[in-house]
């Protein structure tokens, strides 16, 4: 009887684990994943297009020094370290254009580091 209970509990826990994995993979699988690279003195891509209300995951890396990925209108301020990409997950805001800037002074042309988030 003891073995039977152990087998039932093991099978039940496996079923629960599988259900959690499916729910988890569905949540991440539906997000729009976009890679962004920051480097002196550009943000690539310069235009990031999103659908309003979509789940978005930005993977931001730097090709040289520390930068800051800032979208002031959305309250996003994320430092980006060399060798350690930053992941920003969010729901795309209402339609419009949102300015992206480098929030950490990175050199003489720091002010030229801009991009645009275009939400349709």
C-alpha positions, 0 to 999 in steps of 0.5 A, a space after each residue: 500500500 505504501 508503494 502504491 501511495 508513493 507511485 500515485 504521489 510521484 505521478 501527480 507531482 509529474 503531472 503538476 510539473 508538466 502543467 507548470 512547464 507548459 503554462 510557463 513556456 506559453 507565457 514566454 513563447 508569445 512575447 515578442 523578443 527583440 535584440 537591441 545593441 548599444 554602442 558608441 554612439 548608436 542604438 541598433 535598431 534605431 526604430 523598434 516597432 511594436 503592437 500596442 498591448 503586445 507582450 514584449 521582451 527586449 534583450 539589450 546588450 552593449 558592444 563596448 562600454 556601460 550604457 543606459 537604456 532609458 525610455 523616459 515616457 514609460 519610466 524605463 531606466 535600465 543600466 546595461 553592462 558589458 558582457 551582461 545583457 539586460 532583459 526588459 519585459 513589458 506590455 507595449 504601451 498605447 499607440 505612439 512614438 517613444 524616445 529611447 536615449 542612453 541614460 549613462 554618459 558614455 563619451 563626447 557624442 553621448 547625446 547622439 545615442 537615440 532611437 525610437 519605439 514606435 507602437 502601432 
